[in-house]
């Protein structure tokens, strides 16, 4: 039997019972749509994480103090890093592009009758913007080495602080009060938006780290909270991490076998961990959604068995005029594959529409704190389509085999 003729007969048989065919493929449609939607949302989350990591900075490496143990007892937290460590890293580590010490605090920022509490109130070095791949808006300046040396009472603010404190007033050269200390605004940062946790990255105030330490902390020590730096390229990140680790071991006089009083983390490591989390969640959701495909396959098998029973006399006539068992097997197998494939195509379409709708709802619910990208997973759609065809083959084979084994004489006598 010609294969094209087989397809025409299959389409004709499906068209005779449109409602039954529609209900048959409903399980496959739901399964494919669910898989496509879940995978697309998972990949959207992964893309969002990657985009947010890029806003954090390019090739960023973070050095932070760690608690040490003595006699199995974890000691109290204390600052073990210094601004001198940051300078040494920038000068002696060839794989490092720039480094900045970070000193944090909390407090109110006041201008006139308005006040705001920054999400980040930190002291930084002259290369902080370079590390974070951040820029100032037109007309502003950043800190100079002289500002760091003199602990100048100047600051740079984010867009959110400008909007809350100044409205229509130009913030440059305006004086604000931070912990009752006057500071002059010398620059305004470009907008960054929300990070992956929905936190406003523009609600930030930066000042020289020496100013933070001496005037806000009231400390004359050189300690800093963390050191943030940028490797020269993505490929240089592992090399930069090793160089930093060895340099600090020497500077902190930590011998072989002793526990380091600092830790080093890279943006690549953070991205890898988040990627594993989002990937695992995507596979879990897709697996749960895939169960409905099996349910749809069982539905196809049931309907094909009913179809074999209804068309027993037709099968007998075909065998009587020369159709071979393998022709009958192929006929019903093609019908099962076509049913599942039609359901797959409809499911892919609904999955694409559904994923876009869900992501839009997420963005609408979270407002400005969210910017989930709409990602359509073409590979997932193709895999789902292939899987749908395999479902048709797997669950359609038994009914097709049963039809091909009917006795022609008994089939002709069937009423």
C-alpha positions as CSV (number, residue, x, y, z in Angstrom):
1,X,0.0,0.0,0.0
2,X,1.3,3.4,-1.0
3,X,2.5,5.4,2.1
4,X,0.7,8.6,0.9
5,X,-2.5,6.7,0.5
6,X,-2.0,5.3,4.0
7,X,-1.8,8.9,5.3
8,X,-4.9,9.9,3.3
9,X,-6.9,7.0,4.7
10,X,-5.7,7.8,8.3
11,X,-6.7,11.5,7.9
12,X,-10.1,10.4,6.6
13,X,-10.6,8.0,9.5
14,X,-9.7,10.8,12.0
15,X,-12.0,13.3,10.3
16,X,-15.0,10.9,10.5
17,X,-14.9,11.2,14.3
18,X,-13.6,14.8,15.0
19,X,-15.0,15.0,18.5
20,X,-13.6,11.7,19.5
21,X,-10.3,12.5,18.0
22,X,-10.2,15.8,19.7
23,X,-10.9,14.3,23.1
24,X,-8.3,11.5,22.4
25,X,-5.5,14.0,21.8
26,X,-6.5,16.3,24.7
27,X,-4.1,14.5,27.1
28,X,-1.2,14.8,24.6
29,X,-2.1,18.5,24.0
30,X,-2.1,19.2,27.7
31,X,1.2,17.3,28.3
32,X,3.1,18.9,25.4
33,X,1.8,22.4,26.4
34,X,2.7,21.8,30.0
35,X,6.2,20.6,29.1
36,X,6.9,23.5,26.7
37,X,5.5,26.0,29.2
38,X,7.6,24.7,32.2
39,X,10.8,24.5,30.2
40,X,10.4,27.9,28.7
41,X,9.7,29.5,32.1
42,X,12.7,27.6,33.5
43,X,14.9,28.9,30.8
44,X,13.5,32.4,31.3
45,X,14.5,32.2,34.9
46,X,18.0,31.1,33.9
47,X,18.3,34.0,31.4
48,X,17.1,36.4,34.1
49,X,19.7,35.2,36.5
50,X,22.4,35.6,33.8
51,X,21.2,39.1,33.0
52,X,21.2,40.1,36.7
53,X,24.7,38.7,37.2
54,X,25.8,40.9,34.3
55,X,24.4,44.0,36.1
56,X,26.4,42.9,39.2
57,X,29.6,43.4,37.2
58,X,31.8,41.8,34.6
59,X,34.1,38.9,35.7
60,X,33.6,39.8,39.4
61,X,35.5,38.1,42.2
62,X,34.6,38.7,45.9
63,X,37.0,38.3,48.8
64,X,35.4,38.1,52.2
65,X,36.5,37.4,55.8
66,X,35.8,34.0,57.2
67,X,35.4,32.7,60.8
68,X,38.2,30.5,62.0
69,X,38.0,27.5,64.3
70,X,40.1,26.9,67.4
71,X,39.9,23.5,69.1
72,X,36.8,22.7,67.1
73,X,35.0,25.9,68.3
74,X,34.1,28.5,65.7
75,X,35.4,31.9,66.8
76,X,33.4,35.1,66.6
77,X,33.1,37.0,63.4
78,X,35.8,39.7,62.9
79,X,37.2,41.7,60.0
80,X,40.4,40.2,58.6
81,X,40.7,42.1,55.4
82,X,42.3,45.6,54.9
83,X,42.4,48.2,52.3
84,X,46.1,47.4,51.9
85,X,45.1,43.9,50.9
86,X,42.9,45.4,48.1
87,X,45.8,47.6,46.9
88,X,48.2,44.6,46.9
89,X,45.7,42.5,44.9
90,X,45.4,45.3,42.3
91,X,49.2,45.8,42.0
92,X,50.5,42.2,42.3
93,X,47.9,40.0,40.7
94,X,48.4,40.2,36.9
95,X,45.0,38.6,36.2
96,X,43.1,41.3,38.1
97,X,41.9,44.4,36.2
98,X,40.7,46.5,39.2
99,X,39.9,46.1,42.9
100,X,38.0,48.1,45.5
101,X,37.5,47.7,49.3
102,X,34.0,47.8,50.5
103,X,32.9,49.2,53.9
104,X,29.2,49.1,54.8
105,X,26.9,50.8,57.2
106,X,23.2,51.8,57.6
107,X,21.5,55.1,58.2
108,X,19.1,57.8,57.1
109,X,19.9,60.2,54.3
110,X,18.2,63.6,54.8
111,X,17.7,66.5,52.4
112,X,15.4,69.3,53.6
113,X,12.2,67.7,54.9
114,X,12.7,64.5,52.9
115,X,14.5,61.4,54.1
116,X,15.3,58.0,52.7
117,X,17.1,54.8,54.0
118,X,19.4,53.5,51.2
119,X,19.4,49.8,50.6
120,X,23.2,50.1,50.3
121,X,25.2,52.7,52.2
122,X,28.8,51.8,51.4
123,X,32.3,53.2,51.2
124,X,34.2,52.2,48.2
125,X,37.5,52.8,46.4
126,X,38.2,54.8,43.2
127,X,37.9,51.7,41.0
128,X,34.5,50.5,42.3
129,X,32.6,51.6,39.2
130,X,35.1,49.9,37.0
131,X,34.7,46.6,38.9
132,X,30.9,46.8,38.8
133,X,30.9,47.9,35.1
134,X,28.8,50.9,36.2
135,X,28.9,54.5,34.9
136,X,27.9,57.9,36.1
137,X,25.2,59.9,34.5
138,X,26.3,63.0,32.5
139,X,27.7,65.9,34.5
140,X,28.9,63.9,37.5
141,X,32.3,62.9,38.9
142,X,33.6,60.0,41.0
143,X,36.1,59.9,43.8
144,X,39.8,60.6,43.2
145,X,42.8,59.2,45.1
146,X,43.0,62.6,46.9
147,X,39.4,62.2,48.1
148,X,40.2,58.7,49.5
149,X,43.4,60.1,51.2
150,X,41.6,63.0,52.8
151,X,38.4,61.1,53.7
152,X,36.4,63.8,51.8
153,X,32.8,64.3,52.7
154,X,31.4,63.7,49.2
155,X,29.1,61.0,47.8
156,X,27.6,59.6,44.7
157,X,23.9,58.5,44.8
158,X,21.6,56.3,42.8
159,X,18.5,57.3,40.8
160,X,16.0,56.1,43.5
161,X,17.6,58.4,46.1
162,X,17.5,61.3,43.6
163,X,13.8,60.7,42.9
164,X,12.8,60.4,46.6
165,X,14.9,63.4,47.9
166,X,15.1,65.9,45.1
167,X,12.2,65.4,42.6
168,X,12.9,68.3,40.1
169,X,16.0,69.7,41.8
170,X,19.4,69.0,40.3
171,X,21.1,66.9,42.9
172,X,24.7,67.7,41.8
173,X,26.6,69.8,44.4
174,X,23.6,69.7,46.8
175,X,24.4,68.9,50.5
176,X,22.7,66.1,52.2
177,X,23.1,64.7,55.7
178,X,24.1,61.1,56.4
179,X,24.1,60.2,60.1
180,X,24.0,64.0,60.8
181,X,27.2,64.5,58.8
182,X,27.0,66.8,55.8
183,X,28.0,65.3,52.4
184,X,28.2,67.0,49.0
185,X,26.8,65.0,46.0
186,X,29.3,64.9,43.2
187,X,27.7,62.3,40.9
188,X,24.6,60.4,40.1
189,X,24.8,56.7,39.0
190,X,23.1,55.4,35.8
191,X,20.0,53.3,36.4
192,X,20.6,49.6,37.1
193,X,17.1,48.4,38.0
194,X,16.1,45.6,40.3
195,X,18.4,42.6,40.9
196,X,17.4,38.9,40.7
197,X,15.9,39.1,44.2
198,X,13.7,42.1,43.3
199,X,15.9,44.5,45.3
200,X,16.4,48.1,44.0
201,X,20.0,48.5,42.9
202,X,19.5,52.2,42.4
203,X,18.7,52.8,46.1
204,X,22.4,53.2,46.9
205,X,24.8,55.8,48.2
206,X,28.5,55.6,47.7
207,X,31.3,57.5,49.6
208,X,35.0,57.0,49.9
209,X,35.7,54.0,52.1
210,X,38.1,56.1,54.3
211,X,35.2,58.5,54.9
212,X,32.9,55.7,55.8
213,X,35.4,54.2,58.2
214,X,36.6,57.4,59.9
215,X,33.5,59.6,60.0
216,X,30.6,57.0,60.0
217,X,32.3,54.1,61.9
218,X,34.5,56.4,63.9
219,X,37.4,54.0,63.5
220,X,41.1,54.6,62.6
221,X,41.7,51.0,61.7
222,X,42.3,49.8,58.1
223,X,39.8,46.9,58.1
224,X,37.1,46.5,55.4
225,X,34.1,44.3,55.1
226,X,34.9,42.8,51.7
227,X,37.1,43.3,48.7
228,X,35.4,43.3,45.3
229,X,37.5,43.0,42.1
230,X,37.3,42.2,38.4
231,X,39.4,39.8,36.4
232,X,40.8,40.9,33.1
233,X,38.6,38.4,31.2
234,X,36.2,35.5,31.7
235,X,39.1,33.1,31.0
236,X,41.3,34.8,33.6
237,X,38.8,34.3,36.5
238,X,40.3,31.0,37.7
239,X,43.8,32.4,37.4
240,X,42.8,35.5,39.3
241,X,41.2,33.5,42.1
242,X,44.4,31.4,42.6
243,X,46.6,34.5,42.5
244,X,44.5,36.3,45.1
245,X,44.4,33.2,47.3
246,X,48.1,32.7,47.3
247,X,48.8,36.4,47.8
248,X,46.5,36.7,50.8
249,X,47.9,33.5,52.4
250,X,51.3,35.2,52.3
251,X,50.1,38.6,53.6
252,X,48.1,37.0,56.4
253,X,50.9,34.7,57.3
254,X,48.8,31.6,57.1
255,X,51.0,28.4,57.0
256,X,50.4,25.1,55.2
257,X,47.5,23.2,56.7
258,X,46.2,26.2,58.6
259,X,42.7,27.5,58.0
260,X,42.5,30.7,56.0
261,X,40.8,33.7,57.5
262,X,39.2,34.7,54.2
263,X,37.3,33.2,51.3
264,X,37.2,33.9,47.6
265,X,34.1,33.5,45.4
266,X,33.7,34.3,41.7
267,X,30.7,35.3,39.7
268,X,31.2,32.2,37.6
269,X,30.8,30.0,40.8
270,X,27.6,32.0,41.7
271,X,26.3,31.6,38.2
272,X,27.0,27.9,38.2
273,X,25.2,27.3,41.5
274,X,22.2,29.3,40.4
275,X,22.3,27.5,37.0
276,X,22.1,24.1,38.7
277,X,19.2,25.3,40.9
278,X,17.2,26.7,37.9
279,X,18.1,23.7,35.7
280,X,17.0,21.2,38.4
281,X,13.7,23.0,38.9
282,X,13.1,23.1,35.2
283,X,13.7,19.4,34.8
284,X,11.5,18.6,37.8
285,X,8.6,20.7,36.5
286,X,9.1,19.2,33.0
287,X,9.1,15.7,34.4
288,X,5.9,16.3,36.4
289,X,4.3,17.8,33.3
290,X,5.5,14.9,31.2
291,X,3.4,12.5,33.2
292,X,0.3,13.9,31.5
293,X,1.8,12.7,28.2
294,X,1.7,9.1,29.4
295,X,-2.0,9.7,30.4
296,X,-2.6,11.0,26.9
297,X,-0.8,8.0,25.4
298,X,-3.1,5.6,27.3
299,X,-6.1,7.6,25.9
300,X,-4.8,7.1,22.4
301,X,-4.4,3.3,23.0
302,X,-7.9,3.0,24.3
303,X,-9.4,4.9,21.4
304,X,-7.4,2.9,18.8
305,X,-8.6,-0.4,20.4
306,X,-12.2,0.9,20.0
307,X,-11.4,1.9,16.5
308,X,-10.1,-1.6,15.7
309,X,-13.3,-3.1,17.1
310,X,-15.5,-0.7,15.1
311,X,-13.6,-1.3,11.8
312,X,-13.3,-5.0,12.1
313,X,-15.4,-5.6,9.0
314,X,-13.4,-3.0,7.1
315,X,-10.2,-4.8,8.0
316,X,-11.6,-8.1,6.8
317,X,-12.6,-6.5,3.4
318,X,-9.1,-5.1,3.0
319,X,-7.5,-8.4,3.7
320,X,-9.9,-10.1,1.3
321,X,-8.8,-7.8,-1.5
322,X,-5.1,-8.4,-0.9
323,X,-4.0,-6.2,2.1
324,X,-1.2,-7.9,4.0
325,X,-1.0,-7.9,7.9
326,X,1.9,-5.4,7.8
327,X,-0.3,-3.1,5.7
328,X,-3.0,-3.2,8.4
329,X,-0.4,-2.7,11.1
330,X,1.1,0.3,9.3
331,X,-2.4,1.8,8.7
332,X,-3.4,1.8,12.4
333,X,0.1,2.8,13.5
334,X,0.1,5.8,11.2
335,X,-3.3,6.8,12.6
336,X,-2.0,6.7,16.2
337,X,1.2,8.7,15.3
338,X,-0.9,11.3,13.4
339,X,-3.2,11.7,16.4
340,X,-0.3,12.2,18.8
341,X,1.5,14.5,16.3
342,X,-1.6,16.7,15.8
343,X,-1.9,16.9,19.6
344,X,1.9,17.7,19.8
345,X,1.6,20.7,17.3
346,X,-1.4,22.1,19.1
347,X,0.3,21.6,22.5
348,X,3.5,23.4,21.3
349,X,1.4,26.4,20.2
350,X,-0.5,26.5,23.5
351,X,2.8,26.0,25.4
352,X,4.4,29.0,23.6
353,X,1.3,31.2,24.2
354,X,1.0,29.9,27.8
355,X,4.7,30.6,28.7
356,X,4.5,34.1,27.3
357,X,1.2,34.7,29.3
358,X,2.7,33.4,32.6
359,X,5.8,35.5,32.3
360,X,3.7,38.6,31.5
361,X,1.6,37.9,34.6
362,X,4.8,37.5,36.7
363,X,6.1,40.8,35.5
364,X,2.7,42.5,36.0
365,X,2.5,41.1,39.6
366,X,6.0,42.1,40.6
367,X,5.9,45.5,38.8
368,X,9.1,47.4,38.4
369,X,10.9,44.8,40.6
370,X,10.8,42.2,37.8
371,X,11.9,42.0,34.2
372,X,11.5,38.4,33.3
373,X,12.4,37.8,29.6
374,X,10.1,35.8,27.4
375,X,12.1,32.8,26.3
376,X,10.7,30.2,23.9
377,X,12.6,26.9,24.1
378,X,12.7,25.7,20.5
379,X,14.7,22.6,21.5
380,X,12.2,21.7,24.2
381,X,9.4,22.1,21.6
382,X,11.1,19.8,19.1
383,X,11.9,17.2,21.8
384,X,8.3,17.4,23.0
385,X,7.1,16.8,19.4
386,X,9.4,13.8,18.9
387,X,8.2,12.5,22.3
388,X,4.6,12.9,21.1
389,X,5.3,10.8,18.0
390,X,7.0,8.2,20.2
391,X,4.0,8.1,22.4
392,X,1.9,7.4,19.3
393,X,4.2,4.6,18.3
394,X,4.4,3.1,21.7
395,X,0.7,3.2,22.6
396,X,-0.5,2.6,19.1
397,X,1.5,-0.5,18.4
398,X,-0.7,-2.9,20.4
399,X,-4.0,-1.9,18.8
400,X,-2.3,-1.9,15.4
401,X,-0.8,-5.3,16.0
402,X,-4.2,-6.6,17.2
403,X,-5.8,-5.4,14.0
404,X,-3.1,-7.0,11.8
405,X,-3.7,-10.4,13.4
406,X,-7.4,-10.6,12.8
407,X,-8.6,-13.6,10.8
408,X,-10.0,-12.2,7.5
409,X,-13.0,-14.6,7.5
410,X,-14.0,-13.9,11.1
411,X,-13.5,-10.2,10.4
412,X,-15.9,-10.3,7.4
413,X,-18.5,-12.1,9.5
414,X,-18.3,-9.5,12.3
415,X,-21.4,-7.4,12.8
